[in-house]
């Protein structure tokens, strides 16, 4: 999936994480930090208020990957993601849409990840914001 040298980290005796990795060790020549991406189309705000949670997750993922590719990387270069959601129950209810968006944009690549519920995001229509770190070659 990428040209970087990386390996996932699984402490001895731990069960494998589902949908992410506990840690990722990577070697590369450049690192990229991607600012939080919301469901704005082509960077234009505000977020369309008619988008449901799954639609917002998919657009935020697409935006994240677009930034990585613009820097010369691929989704497999992503080693860490942090997702901020305004409603963890909406995230859980949209599991199928979240999984489909993950598959479309990241395939079977599972970087280390943190998911946090927050009270609100800067764009009043945003329910999702995802940031990332990538190691580029």
C-alpha positions in Angstrom: 0.0 0.0 0.0 2.9 2.4 0.6 6.7 2.6 0.2 7.4 3.4 3.8 8.9 0.9 6.2 6.4 0.5 9.0 5.1 -2.2 11.3 2.2 -2.3 13.6 2.8 -2.7 17.3 1.0 -5.4 19.3 2.1 -5.8 22.9 2.7 -9.4 24.0 -0.5 -11.0 25.3 -2.8 -8.3 24.0 -5.7 -9.1 21.6 -5.4 -7.5 18.1 -7.2 -4.2 17.9 -10.3 -4.1 15.7 -10.3 -1.4 13.1 -7.0 0.3 14.1 -3.6 -0.5 15.4 -2.3 0.2 19.0 0.8 1.7 17.6 2.7 2.0 14.3 6.5 2.2 14.1 7.6 3.9 10.8 10.8 5.0 9.0 10.7 7.6 6.3 12.4 10.8 5.2 9.5 13.3 5.7 6.6 13.5 8.1 3.3 15.2 7.4 0.8 16.5 9.9 -2.7 16.9 8.5 -4.9 19.5 10.1 -8.4 18.4 11.2 -10.5 17.7 8.1 -14.3 18.2 8.3 -16.9 17.4 5.6 -16.3 20.7 3.7 -16.3 20.1 -0.1 -13.0 21.1 -1.7 -12.0 23.0 1.5 -15.1 25.3 1.2 -17.0 25.8 4.4 -19.5 25.5 5.9 -20.4 21.8 6.0 -23.6 21.0 4.1 -26.2 20.7 7.0 -28.1 18.0 5.0 -25.2 15.5 5.3 -25.8 12.8 7.9 -23.0 11.4 10.1 -21.9 8.8 7.7 -21.8 11.3 4.8 -19.7 13.7 6.9 -17.3 10.9 8.0 -16.9 9.9 4.3 -16.2 13.4 3.1 -13.8 14.1 6.0 -11.9 10.9 5.1 -11.8 11.9 1.5 -10.4 15.3 2.4 -7.8 13.8 4.7 -6.6 11.4 1.9 -6.6 14.4 -0.6 -4.2 16.3 1.6 -1.9 13.2 2.0 -1.9 12.7 -1.7 -1.2 16.4 -2.3 1.9 16.0 -0.2 3.1 13.1 -2.4 1.8 10.3 -0.1 -0.8 7.5 -0.2 -3.3 6.4 2.4 -0.8 3.7 3.6 1.6 6.4 4.7 -0.8 7.5 7.4 0.5 6.2 10.8 -1.8 8.1 13.2 -5.4 9.4 13.1 -7.4 11.4 15.6 -11.2 11.7 15.1 -13.3 14.1 17.0 -17.1 13.6 16.9 -19.9 15.5 18.5 -22.0 12.4 19.2 -20.4 9.0 19.9 -23.8 7.4 19.6 -24.2 8.8 16.1 -20.7 7.4 15.3 -21.8 3.9 16.6 -25.1 4.1 14.8 -23.4 4.9 11.5 -21.0 2.0 11.8 -21.8 0.6 8.4 -21.3 3.9 6.7 -18.1 4.6 8.6 -16.8 1.1 7.7 -17.6 1.6 4.0 -15.9 5.0 3.9 -12.8 3.5 5.7 -12.7 0.7 3.1 -13.1 3.2 0.2 -10.4 5.6 1.4 -7.9 3.5 3.5 -8.7 -0.1 2.4 -7.3 -2.6 4.9 -4.8 -0.1 6.3 -5.3 0.5 10.1 -3.1 3.2 11.6 -3.0 4.0 15.3 -6.2 5.9 16.1 -7.9 7.9 18.8 -11.6 8.7 18.8 -12.9 11.5 21.1 -16.4 12.9 21.7 -16.4 16.7 21.9 -19.1 19.2 22.7 -18.8 21.0 19.3 -16.6 21.8 16.4 -15.7 25.2 14.9 -18.2 24.7 12.0 -21.6 24.6 13.6 -22.8 22.0 11.0 -19.7 19.7 11.5 -20.2 16.4 13.4 -16.8 15.0 12.5 -13.2 16.3 12.3 -10.3 14.0 11.5 -6.6 14.8 11.7 -3.6 12.6 10.9 0.1 12.1 10.8 1.9 10.4 7.9 5.4 9.3 7.1 6.4 10.1 3.5 9.3 8.7 1.6 
